[in-house]
Amino acid sequence: MYRTHTCGELRVNQVNETVTLAGWVQTVRKFGAITFVDLRDRYGITQLLFGETLNAALDANPLGREFVLQITGKVQERSSKNANISTGDIEINVTAFTVLNKSAVPPFTIQDDTDGGDDLRMKYRFLDLRRNAVKKNLELRYSVNRSARNYLHENNFMDIETPFLIKSTPEGARDFVVPSRMNPGQFYALPQSPQTFKQLLMVSGYDRYYQIVKCFRDEDLRADRQPEFTQIDCEMAFVEQEDILNMFEGLVKRIFKDVKNIDYLEKVERMSWEDAMWNFGNDKPDIRFGMKLANLKSVFLKGGNIEATGELINGVGFGVFDNAETVLAIAVAGCSEYTRKQTDELTDWVKRPQIGMQGLVYIKCNTDGTYKSSVDKFYTEDKLKAIADSAGAKAGDLVLILAGREERTRKATSELRLEMGKRLGMRKDDEFKLLWVMDFPLFEYAEDDNRWVARHHPFTSPKPDHIEVMINNNPVIENAEKYLEHPYSNIKANAYDMVLNGNEIGGGSIRIFQRALQEKMFAALGMSEEEALHKFGFLLGAFEYGAPPHGGIAFGFDRLCSILGGSESIRDFIAFPKNNSGRDVMIDAPSEIDAKQFDELQIKLNLK
Amino acid sequence: MYRTHTCGELRVNQVNETVTLAGWVQTVRKFGAITFVDLRDRYGITQLLFGETLNAALDANPLGREFVLQITGKVQERSSKNANISTGDIEINVTAFTVLNKSAVPPFTIQDDTDGGDDLRMKYRFLDLRRNAVKKNLELRYSVNRSARNYLHENNFMDIETPFLIKSTPEGARDFVVPSRMNPGQFYALPQSPQTFKQLLMVSGYDRYYQIVKCFRDEDLRADRQPEFTQIDCEMAFVEQEDILNMFEGLVKRIFKDVKNIDYLEKVERMSWEDAMWNFGNDKPDIRFGMKLANLKSVFLKGGNIEATGELINGVGFGVFDNAETVLAIAVAGCSEYTRKQTDELTDWVKRPQIGMQGLVYIKCNTDGTYKSSVDKFYTEDKLKAIADSAGAKAGDLVLILAGREERTRKATSELRLEMGKRLGMRKDDEFKLLWVMDFPLFEYAEDDNRWVARHHPFTSPKPDHIEVMINNNPVIENAEKYLEHPYSNIKANAYDMVLNGNEIGGGSIRIFQRALQEKMFAALGMSEEEALHKFGFLLGAFEYGAPPHGGIAFGFDRLCSILGGSESIRDFIAFPKNNSGRDVMIDAPSEIDAKQFDELQIKLNLK
């Protein structure tokens, strides 16, 4: 060992002990004939004192930032203590030192507030990882990992590894593929998830399975997606939806406790997908605050069963509302006194291309009981009051109203709600609110192909009440215009998402476990019998040999960590992330390969 | 939940409780008006009793093997108990049942001694996994996983995930590659190990890293290799070899304790590579028994420092020995009375193509002090005694001698030793002997290219004493005939393998951490400066910014599990293994991919 103690370990009760430490030079401060050095390792920082004799040696061979240093010396109490660090009461009076390795001047400072830009830090990720800010993210990640494993172990789950070299069955996202040298012309695929394998494990009787496992999707990368990502992947047999919800809210609560020391005691709230869409404008509502959406006009959800007549707003000659497919309002608490400048700024905000609305209507519900609005010339004060009431506004609130095409308006109002929640401090980093969103539609309509696609995946079971509807109806959509009238559009899935502070952190479903129903599902998705057998014959086959009822869930591990760490970016919680082009700029991958490799794999490039 | 209890849970103190169980029908035994069913799940088997009323219902819809059954009934004490199973004191008097799913007749029996052949079981792996024999292997695997994680966690190791989509740097084994759609013409590689990433983590200051991680090698598969395999991968900074040896023999001992309840108290033996090759004929000796090799003639190891003159056997006119490069003997304890038939059989054994020797010479050291040999006409009894003595034989032993080319003879004698050890019961499944083999050569000579290759990998450090030899000599081998005289042939590595019962279960080394030395190593391996920079520039770069001394080890997790489970085959310990052609015959992978996939990836086939 190059050390007797770590740099985070020594305390005042070790004074007079002779110790050896090793670590990195954080700072060097010279005061005449003595030098102070802060020595850093994974565990902390310890102050070193080089007295007169050694100071001369240092002058001859000066220490630089990030040099690797081994020292021996005596622990002594500091005269001026530093309460900010755990070793702040002591320092080491150095008697001998060895430079184990030198360092060039780092391209950015190894500090919490570094001067390095994103690109530079990614290229030198091995230096970026030295920063405390990054280290504590990886430590958090490990503690989530550890906590999850402990909980699942205690609940009889078994970690069973599933293969990485599997079969390409593109269904939804694109597969990464791997040419097989031993089977020329054939390819493996990297798993988008261990879905079918964990289902097979249920068929095999391993009734509680888990894995913390890398998955792969070859998709165009948005700001916060990675081509390889990690899931906490779980499956249980002989369970109903209720059992899964209970087991896995237990998991997340345990992680809260172990990682954040938060006692999340209340039952996790549950909400139907319809309610989420209706009240919050999206399927992963942030319920740390209210500010629900009020629908002033059209039926909000096509095919939904809630009607709004529009009588509050229609027919007074305000064309914007009259002609809009959808008009939605939120009541922003306590903002009735917003100035013209502030409402103008909000109007600009909703007009930004990311939001894409034409304008914003507001109603101020003044504390004196009067109403003032940007559409005063169309609406009487009574009308304004009625609209404000229907949005749940109280005196002192500001009602914000958006109008337009349904989907865009809903999305924009949801964004506006989140923005106002943020501005008003209703979305606190240290407050965590979980939510189960349930009863998703089983199918989504794919306009391009005039067919159904699986909203979750093709293995999700319909609600028990809806199985008959699925079996007894032909999936073919005769009239594309009227797809909403097809019985399939109302089939709900036994599926659930776990939402944390407005982010989907996990999702799963009860699975189909009968061959006939699974075949019907493949057919419903437009797969021919041959195609279904070619792609998923093994699963259909397995369902013939005593498949038990089962279901499961997968958590996005990267995302979960980033939310627990209070960050927007999953990249900060991945040791070696890729950039938006899927490149690792540090190792410079992907890269060209040798002619020999092409030759052995019997493939060649076909560049456009 | 479909059940109140598992099938392994109920005991006699639960008699009279009403319970619900769910599981698979193992057996159905009808006795007139009643039927006994054994219901199986992951946790055990419970006997069900269907009385007269339900029996009639069963007659109408008979249960078959592997049907999924849910029952409710009352626990009652059995009249004839079964001491072999944990629930053997009770049975359930069934009051209601539901067939949750039917099963076709399985293609083989779900029993420990199944009637299914290998191929059939692999095709229906989901059924094979139901067998207790396979289940206990996966349970053992999980308990090794759990034990390793606990030990490493307690010792301050952090699980840090390294990327799977990395850069192809073929050096030794072949990479699997993954075409990048977003970077046309470029490829990722799947990692053969996280080697360079874990070293970067050391540079980053995460001084104790581990991962239980999938690795990939595109090699022609021998009987017991898999294209994807799992490693327990570890690395430590600020350590010397001694620290690593202690830490990781602790790990294996902990696994012995947790998984097998074995207290492995003694210090793990250590042996130099030279001694292993000299005394046991291979670098992973099984030291559960002695029977060391005696070298009767040539220098055993080219370049080694042990000499044998051959004076014991040369010059008596026995051409086989006179002309042989190498003559090796083992003394097999207590076998002096082998019959002619037995020695003939041994002669046939060494002549098999797998061993490939021309013949076998034996000397019987009779208990009466006389010697009898298959070469009596060449050697006097005194000579025979001298030879037997030099092989360490005692009265009653049988000395077996092989002669021929050095490498083949050494290998054959090693095999013969293992075979005799097995026959004599010296290799017990329930005895575990660990061994560190150390001081490996840093380089091996590659005849084809007349150059050096790294015996372990290019990141392994020479012994401190040998660093100067490496730095101060030109790696070029001027005279291929005399490569043994090149200073590099005697450089020893700071590398170590952990051997368990004759199997290498782990290997590692102290790493190079200085840029100059690493560059010298790449040059020694025949890499140009440009090539080294292209492939490993990131690592050379990292070494410039304060790399600490570090080293590590990786354990072959599949192999470790199979040895602990007393099996020869790692495949038995992998949930979904591939066959010798790298195929998963269950899912039928690899397979062809779509034209659209080729198009998007901008590659095409180039079949020969």
Interface residues (C-beta under 8 A of the other chain):
Chain A: M1 Y2 R3 A22 G23 W24 V25 R40 D41 R42 E66 F67 V68 L100 N101 K102 S103 A104 P106 Y124 R125 F126 L127 L129 R130 K135 L138 E139 R141 Y142 N145 R146 R149 H153 M158 D159 I160 E161 T162 P163 F164 L165 I166 K167 S168 P170 R174 D175 F176 V177 V178 P179 S180 R181 M182 N183 P184 G185 Q186 F187 Y188 A189 L190 T196 F197 L200 L201 V203 S204 G205 Y206 D207 K214 F216 D218 D220 L221 P227 E228 T230 F238 V239 E240 D243 F513 Q514 G537 F538 G541 A542 F543 E544 Y545 G546 A547 P548 P549 I574 A575 F576 K578 S581 G582 R583 D584 M586 I587 D588 A589 P590 S591 E592 I593 D594 Q597 F598 E600 L601 Q602 I603 K604 L605 N606 L607 K608
Chain B: M1 Y2 R3 A22 G23 W24 V25 R40 D41 R42 E66 F67 V68 L100 N101 K102 S103 A104 P106 Y124 R125 F126 L127 L129 R130 K135 L138 E139 R141 Y142 N145 R146 R149 H153 M158 D159 I160 E161 T162 P163 F164 L165 I166 K167 S168 P170 R174 D175 F176 V177 V178 P179 S180 R181 M182 N183 P184 G185 Q186 F187 Y188 A189 L190 T196 F197 L200 L201 V203 S204 G205 Y206 D207 K214 F216 D218 D220 L221 P227 E228 T230 F238 V239 E240 D243 F513 Q514 G537 F538 G541 A542 F543 E544 Y545 G546 A547 P548 P549 I574 A575 F576 K578 S581 G582 R583 D584 M586 I587 D588 A589 P590 S591 E592 I593 D594 Q597 F598 E600 L601 Q602 I603 K604 L605 N606 L607 K608
